[in-house]
């Protein structure tokens, strides 16, 4: 059912600033592809160019083999949520969706169907201006689903969602992918990517860093840590630091747990034994998406502690 999104040498410059730099990747149907990058990496600009909202300086992006603007009645081909706030606050949810349906040749019955699907049926006739951010996100998702399209694109879709809404969105995206659709999802929340995405496209400063299965990307992080629990935390920290490890407190202030990098668990245990230090816990952390992302995008982060690099 889905169609492939192809991005080929896509570049976007604004004056002297390059927002997207010769970017190439493919998003395939039947899976959720996550789109990751530090703030300012060029994710939103890339999504806008795929949808024809911004013209690339060079390169091209296609959906199903052709630029999106060549698809007649676009909502039947690609459903997208880029900014939940870009709606007329004086309209009702039903009126907003009805206008989209008419302009795209979509049957009127779909308005009620998608409002029901996103949990807004009872708010159908309320003005959008009174909606919470989470409700606006649900309305944006309803707009994306309206044409029953084979391709769906979402930019930070769970902002403002409560825990129930986050769980609902996660299940929705996985179901859409299981139906054979192409689902492309941008988010800065690593936990949601870990629970939702199958594949990742990771960019930094507009350039491609990785395009691979999520599990493979998470495993690329080299900074594996060991969590150590001991009633002699200060003494053990001194011993491990002298042996070349990096040691940080783990958890809340005063907790007798340490996060250790630079030494394997076996060596930490041996050093503790040699120095008569009791260990209550010695756990090696498994590969983490967040740790791999922080490590592999460190040189591509535009802002650090509020200061531009």
N, C-alpha and C positions, 0 to 999 in steps of 0.2 A: 504493500500500500504506500509506503513512504517513498520519498524522493531524496536523492543525495544533494547535500549542500557542498559546493566546491568553491574554495577560496584560493585564488591563484595570483601570487606575487602582488597582493593588494597593498597599496601604499596611499596614505593620506597625509598631506602637509597643510599646515595652517601658517602661512608666512614662513618664518624660519624654523618653526617647530614641526617635527615629524611625529605624528600621533600613532600611525601604523606604518610599519617598515618592511616592505616586501614579504608579506605574510601569506603563507600557503598552508592549507589543511583541508581535510575532508570530514564531513559529518554524515554518517550512514544511518539508514533506518533500522528499526528493531532494537534500539538501545538508547539509553539516556547518555548524552555526551555533555559533560560539564565543561564550562569555560571559565578558567581561573587566571588571575593575574593580580599584582598589587594595584592599589589605587593609582590611576593615571596610566595604566598599562596599555589602554586602547581598546578595551573590551566593548564598551558601549558604542564607540565610533565604528568598530568592526561590524557590530550588529546592524547599525544604521546603514552602512554601506551594502550589506547583504540585502536589506529591504529596499534599497534604492532611495532612502531618505537623504543620504549624503552621497555625493559623487566622488569616486576615488580619484586621486591624482594620477595614479597609474594602476595597472592590474585590473582584475575582474572578479566578480562573485556571481555564481549562478545557483539556481534552485531547480532541480530536475533538468539540468542542462541548458537553461536559458536564464537571462537576467530576470529578476523578479518583476520588474515593471512591464515585461512582455506578457505576463500571465493576465488574461482577462478575469475580472471579478476576483481580485487577489485573495480575499478571505477564504475562497474555496481551495486555494493552493497552499497558503501559508497563514497560520494564525500566530500573532505575536503580541506580547505584552512587554513594552519597553519602559513605560512610565505610567503608573496607575493614576497619577494626578492629572493627566492630560485628558480630562473629560469636562463637559459642560455641567457645572454644579447645579444649574437651575432645572435640568432635565431629570426625569425619573429614570431608573435603571431600565425599565421596559422600553421607554421612548428612545433611550440611547441605543439599545440593541436593535430596536425596530428600524431605526434609520440606517444602521449598518447593514441589516438584512436586506432592506429595499435596494440600497445602492450596489449590493453584490448579488442580487438575484437569488437570495436565500429564502426558503419558505418561512412564513410568519410563525409557524408552529415551533421553529427552532428557538425562538426567543424564550418561550416558556420552558422548553426542555433544558436549555443551558442554565437558566436561572435556578431551576430545580436542582440541577447537577452540582452547582457551586454553592448551594445553600442559601440563595437569596430570593426564593420564591415569595416569601412573606414580605420582603422589602421591595418588591417589583415596582410599586407605584410611589415609593418615597423619593424625594429629591436627593441626587447624588451628593450635593453639597453638605448634607448632614451625615454622610457615611464616615465611619472610622477608616483609617488607613487599611486595616485588614479587610474591611468590606469592599473598599475600592480595589484592592488586589484581587478579590474574588470576582468582582465585576470585570476586571481586565482579563482574567482567565476565561470568563464566560465569553467575552468578545473574541478571544483567540479560538475558542472551541466552536463558535457560531457556524462557520462554514464547513464543519467536519473535515478539516484539512489534513493532508498527509504529512505536513511539516509544521512543527510548533517551536517557537522561539520565545524564551522568557529571560528578562533581565531583572535579577534580584526579586523574584516573585514572592518570597515569604517575608519581606520587610513588613512589620506591623502585624503579622499573624500571631495568634495565640497558640499554645501547644497543640490544641486539637486541630487548628488550621494547618499547622506545619505537618502534622501526621497525615492529614487529608491530602495535602499537596504532594507529599512524598509518594503516597499510594497512587494518586492520579497520574503522575508522571510515569511511574513504572507500568501502570496499566496501559497508558497510551503507547509506550514503547513496545509492550508485549503484543499490541494490536498491529505492529508493523510500521508504526509511524516513526518519523525522524524527530527526536526531541533534543533540542539544544538549549542548555540551561546555564546562565551566568549567575554566580553567587560568590560572596566572599566568606560564607560560612562553611568551614571545612567539615563540620559534623554532618551537615546536610549533604554535602558531596559524597562523603563516605557511605551514607545510608541510601543514596539515590543513584549516583552516576555509575555507569559501566566503563565509560571511556573518558579521557580528559584531553582537552586542548589547553595548554598553559602558555601564556605569553608574558613578556616583560619589556617595558619601553617599546611596545609595538612590534616586537620580534617574537618568533616562535621559540619556546624553550622545550616543549615536549608535546607530542601527540601520540598517546598510547593508553593501554588499559590502566584504570585507576590503581589496581594492585601493583602493576609494574612500576608506576611512578612513585608510589609510597615506598616501595622497596629500594628506591635509588638514594634515599637519605642515608648518609653514612654516620650521622651522629646518634648512635644508639646509646641509650642511657640505662643505668642500673639504679633501681630504687633500693636503698638500704635503710632498715630500721634498727636503731640501737639506742640504749640508754646513755651511751658515751659518744654522742654525736660530735661534740667539739674535738674530742681526742681523735676519733676516727678521721674527721675532716683534715686534721693536721697531718696524719699519717698518709692519707691518700694524696693530698696536695703535694707532699714531699716526693711521692712516687710519680708525679707528673699528671695526676688526674685533675679534672675541673669539678668542683663540688659546690652545689647550691642547696639551700634548705628546700624541702619538699612539703607542700601543703601549707597549713595555717602556721602562724607565728608560734614558736615554742614547740612545735611538733618534733619528735626525735626521729625524723626521717630525712634522708639526704638523697638528692639526685646526682649521680656520678657519671661523668662522661670521660672517656680516655683510658679506662681500664675495664677488662672483662670481669664478669661476676666471679669467676674462679680466682683471679688474682686478688680481688677485693677481699674475698673470704680468707685467703691465705694470709694477707697482710693483717687482717683483724685477729686471726689466730696467733700469729707471731707476736702481736703486741698485747695479747690478753684482753681483747675488746669483744664483748658479747654482741652477737647479731641476733635480732629477732625477725628480720626480714631481709631477703636478698632476691630481688626480682628483676629480670632483664625485660625491658619494655620491647614490645614488638614494633615492627615498622609502622610509622604514623604518617598519614597524609599531611597533617599540619607541619610536622617536623621536616618532611621532605620538601614541602612547599617553601617554608621559611629558608631552608638551606639553599635550594636551587634557584630561588628568586632574589637572594640577598643582594646581588649586584644589579638587579633591575628595579629596586625600590626607589621611587622618585622622592618620597618624603620619609624622613626618619626623625622621630620625636618632634614633629612639627616643623622641621627644617628641611628645605629642599637640598638634595645632593648636588 
